Amino acid sequence: MTHSTNEPRGELELVRRLREHLRLPPRAAGPEALAVAFGDDMAAVSARHAGLLWTVDMLMDGVDFVSREHGWEAVGRKAMAVNLSDCAAMGVQPVAALCAVAIDERLAMRDAEALIVAAHEMGLRYGCPIVGGDTNSWKSPTVISISIAAEVPAGQRPVGRSGAQVGDRIWVSGPLGGSILGRHLRFEPRVELGLTLAREIAPHAMIDISDGLALDLWRMLDASGVGACLDAGALEAAIHEDARRLAQRDGHPALEHALHDGEDFELIVAARADIEANRLLGLGLIPIGEIVAAGGLQLCGTDGRTSPIPIRGWEHFR
């Protein structure tokens, strides 16, 4: 949307508007907080957050969203949610976010405001306000980058992707595939589930599915030095209805969509085999296979035959 000639313009005006939206919530304004107002040269969070984990993700118009089709509120929401999903994968609590935006100079001020406010409101739902950032404009499509700081709950360790062990069962937190039909913009990051798993199950490894089950699981296997056998029958329960609808449109198998589409933002979990299955099923997890010693990523049929699963999904610089 282009801007009106009568609308106030400029970075100072945008920051003035955002200052009214990005006030710290009450929990961040107590005696432990460091009092630095939004708009200063640096942001501050509580001094107790001495050991923080950081993540950052960038979304680009024409690659991760299409501005002429998607509302700016949906784009802002996604920009925050993809970072929150990284926190979920590590089993850590998001604390605060920074937001940097390079705005298409043809964009209306109200749209730029809506973009950032939507990201902030999404973060607030998970205790992660935007506390600062930067805004620029240019003659190119809009780019938004959000960085999140997260803390590890007391007495716990972050769950990495490199700890999967032979014999672990592989689970996913929900059905997969066909996210391009709309879920890639409105998914819910699995922050609470990630925290619960880290606290109650202590998985050996976790990763979120941003680029596709096959590619992201391979990243876990590669980091852990192991292989995996995915149960062909079990995978049927992990195929989203969107994948089946997409399969009817394009003729590709629904399983292929579940394995390779990406942007599901569900969790892949490698957990000890001796954990009671009902505990994980009760959390909504779906079993899909087992960690093995070698062999890469294999599809294992009911007849005992195995076949390699292609390691492909979304990648930049292809």
C-alpha positions, 0 to 999 in steps of 0.5 A, spaced: 500 500 500 502 506 498 502 512 503 498 518 503 501 525 501 498 528 507 500 522 512 506 524 517 512 521 515 519 519 517 523 515 522 522 520 528 514 519 527 514 512 526 518 511 533 514 516 536 508 511 534 511 505 536 513 508 543 506 508 545 505 500 543 512 498 545 511 499 553 514 494 557 509 489 561 508 490 568 513 484 570 518 487 566 518 494 570 519 491 577 525 492 582 529 488 578 528 491 571 533 496 568 530 502 567 531 504 560 525 507 556 524 505 549 527 509 544 534 510 547 541 507 544 540 500 548 535 496 551 535 493 558 532 487 561 532 484 568 539 483 571 537 476 573 538 474 565 546 474 565 546 467 561 542 468 555 541 464 549 540 469 542 536 467 536 535 471 529 531 470 523 530 475 517 523 475 513 523 478 506 518 480 501 517 475 496 521 470 499 518 469 506 511 472 505 508 476 499 506 483 501 501 484 496 497 478 498 498 477 506 496 483 511 502 486 514 499 484 521 500 477 519 507 478 516 509 481 523 506 475 527 510 470 523 516 474 523 516 474 531 513 467 531 519 463 527 524 466 532 519 463 538 519 457 534 527 456 535 526 458 543 521 452 543 526 447 540 531 449 545 526 448 551 528 455 553 524 461 555 524 467 551 525 474 554 525 480 550 526 481 542 529 487 538 526 488 531 530 491 525 526 493 519 528 495 512 521 498 509 519 499 502 519 507 502 512 506 498 509 503 504 504 507 508 506 509 515 500 505 518 502 499 515 509 499 517 506 501 524 502 495 523 507 490 522 511 492 528 506 492 533 503 485 530 510 482 532 510 485 539 503 483 540 505 476 538 511 476 543 507 479 549 503 472 548 509 468 550 513 473 555 517 476 549 516 484 548 520 488 543 524 492 547 528 496 541 531 495 534 532 500 528 528 502 522 530 504 515 527 505 508 529 503 501 527 502 494 526 495 495 521 490 498 520 490 505 525 486 510 524 484 517 529 481 522 527 479 529 532 477 534 530 474 541 534 473 547 531 467 552 533 464 558 534 457 561 529 455 566 533 454 573 536 447 574 535 445 566 540 445 560 538 448 553 536 442 549 540 442 543 540 438 536 546 434 537 544 429 543 540 424 539 542 417 541 542 410 538 535 407 540 532 413 541 524 414 539 523 420 534 517 424 535 514 430 532 509 435 535 504 435 530 502 433 523 506 436 517 506 438 510 502 443 506 503 449 510 503 454 504 495 453 504 496 458 510 499 455 516 506 458 514 503 465 516 498 463 522 502 457 526 503 457 533 510 456 536 511 450 541 514 454 546 510 451 552 511 444 549 518 445 548 519 448 556 514 442 558 518 437 554 525 440 557 522 440 564 519 433 564 522 429 559 529 431 558 529 429 550 536 428 548 535 432 542 530 437 539 529 441 533 524 445 529 521 444 522 522 450 518 525 447 512 522 440 512 522 434 516 527 430 512 532 436 511 531 438 519 531 431 521 538 430 517 541 436 521 539 433 527 542 426 525 548 430 522 550 434 528 549 427 533 553 422 528 547 417 527 542 415 522 534 414 523 529 409 520 522 412 519 516 408 520 512 408 513 506 406 517 507 411 523 508 417 518 501 416 515 499 419 522 503 425 521 501 427 514 497 434 515 490 434 511 493 440 508 498 436 505 493 431 502 489 437 499 495 440 496 497 433 493 490 433 490 492 439 486 499 438 484 499 430 484 505 429 488 504 424 494 502 427 500 507 424 504 512 427 499 509 434 502 510 432 509 517 430 508 519 436 504 514 442 504 517 446 510 514 451 515 510 447 519 514 449 525 513 443 529 518 440 533 522 434 532 524 430 538 529 424 540 527 421 546 529 415 550 525 409 548 524 407 556 519 413 557 512 411 557 509 412 550 503 415 553 506 421 557 508 423 550 502 421 546 498 425 552 502 431 550 500 431 543 506 428 540 506 423 534 511 417 534 515 416 527 521 412 527 527 411 531 535 413 531 539 408 529 547 407 528 548 409 521 545 409 514 543 416 514 535 417 513 531 411 511 524 410 510 522 403 513 516 399 510 512 394 514 515 388 509 522 390 512 525 393 506 528 400 507 529 406 502 533 412 502 529 419 504 532 424 499 535 430 503 531 436 501 527 442 503 527 449 503 534 452 502 537 459 500 543 460 495 540 454 491 
